[in-house]
Amino acid sequence: MNVRKATPLFVVDAITPATIAFWEKTGWKKQVEVPHEGAAGFVLLESGGRELMLQTRASVKADLGADLDPPCALYCDVGSLAEARDAAERAGARVLIRERETFYGAKESWVLDPAGSLVGYAELKPK
């Protein structure tokens, strides 16, 4: 499996203007915001070519269709979604979402590793 990039995803109670202001004042710039239930449910932040993501607990539960409460997740950009997901499954991961296509054009799969950590794999369309 070829992991091209891994981005931490922090699961939070809420994404407020103060939350975003904190990250912006510490050198991060909001690149993407996705609403959930009338508020920010997800944001992607960037600093010097590095990324981090914030997603609310309610958005994670709605997005994955599972009653999970992870403190964080790892989002991996991979060369082959099928290869990554199959390798994770063979290694003992529980597949939560086998495959889906996102509104931004990525094919994704989400798994729980044997320790209960949430891992997302994404195969992005070539630019």
C-alpha positions in Angstrom: 0.0 0.0 0.0 1.3 3.4 -0.9 0.3 6.2 1.5 1.1 9.5 -0.2 0.0 11.8 2.6 -1.5 11.4 6.1 -3.5 14.2 7.7 -4.6 14.2 11.3 -8.4 14.8 11.9 -9.3 16.1 15.4 -12.8 15.2 16.5 -14.3 18.1 18.4 -17.5 19.1 20.2 -18.0 22.2 18.0 -16.3 24.3 15.4 -16.9 27.9 16.4 -15.6 31.2 15.1 -13.2 31.1 18.2 -12.0 27.7 17.1 -11.1 28.8 13.6 -9.6 32.1 15.0 -7.3 30.1 17.3 -5.9 28.1 14.4 -5.6 31.1 12.1 -3.8 33.0 14.8 -1.3 30.1 15.2 -0.4 30.1 11.5 -3.1 27.9 9.9 -5.5 29.1 7.1 -8.9 27.6 6.5 -9.1 26.0 3.1 -12.5 24.2 3.2 -15.6 24.4 5.5 -18.4 21.9 5.2 -21.7 22.7 7.1 -23.5 20.2 9.3 -26.9 20.9 10.9 -26.6 24.7 10.4 -23.0 25.1 11.7 -19.5 24.2 10.6 -19.2 20.4 10.8 -15.8 20.1 9.1 -12.9 22.3 8.3 -9.6 21.7 6.5 -6.7 23.9 7.6 -3.3 24.4 5.9 0.0 25.8 7.0 3.2 25.6 5.0 2.0 22.6 2.9 0.8 20.7 5.9 -2.9 20.0 6.6 -5.1 19.3 9.6 -8.8 18.6 9.8 -11.4 19.3 12.4 -14.8 17.5 12.4 -17.6 17.6 15.0 -18.6 14.5 16.8 -22.2 14.9 15.4 -20.8 15.2 11.9 -18.6 12.1 12.3 -21.5 10.0 13.5 -23.7 11.2 10.6 -21.0 10.8 8.1 -20.0 7.3 9.1 -23.4 6.0 10.1 -21.9 4.5 13.2 -22.1 5.4 16.9 -18.5 6.2 17.3 -16.7 8.8 19.6 -13.1 8.8 18.5 -10.8 11.6 19.8 -9.1 11.7 16.4 -8.7 10.0 13.1 -6.1 9.7 10.4 -7.0 10.5 6.8 -4.6 8.9 4.3 -4.3 9.8 0.6 -3.4 6.5 -1.1 -2.6 5.4 -4.6 -5.2 2.6 -4.7 -8.3 2.6 -2.4 -9.0 -1.0 -3.0 -5.4 -2.0 -2.1 -5.4 0.1 1.1 -8.8 -1.1 2.3 -8.1 -4.7 1.5 -4.7 -4.5 3.3 -6.4 -2.9 6.3 -9.1 -5.5 6.4 -6.6 -8.4 6.1 -4.7 -6.9 9.0 -7.8 -7.0 11.2 -9.5 -3.7 10.6 -13.3 -3.4 10.8 -14.6 -1.8 7.6 -17.2 0.9 8.3 -17.6 2.3 4.8 -16.3 0.0 2.0 -16.3 2.6 -0.7 -18.1 5.9 -1.5 -17.4 8.9 -3.7 -17.4 12.3 -2.1 -18.7 15.5 -3.5 -15.1 16.6 -4.0 -14.4 13.6 -6.2 -12.4 11.3 -3.9 -13.2 7.6 -3.5 -13.0 6.9 0.3 -13.1 3.9 2.7 -13.2 4.2 6.5 -12.0 1.5 8.9 -11.4 1.0 12.6 -8.0 -0.6 13.3 -7.8 -3.4 15.9 -7.2 -0.8 18.6 -10.3 1.1 17.7 -8.5 4.0 15.9 -10.5 5.5 13.0 -8.6 5.6 9.6 -9.9 6.9 6.4 -8.3 6.1 3.0 -8.9 8.3 0.0 -8.0 7.8 -3.7 -8.1 11.3 -5.3 -8.9 11.8 -8.9 -5.8 12.9 -10.9 -5.6 16.6 -11.5 
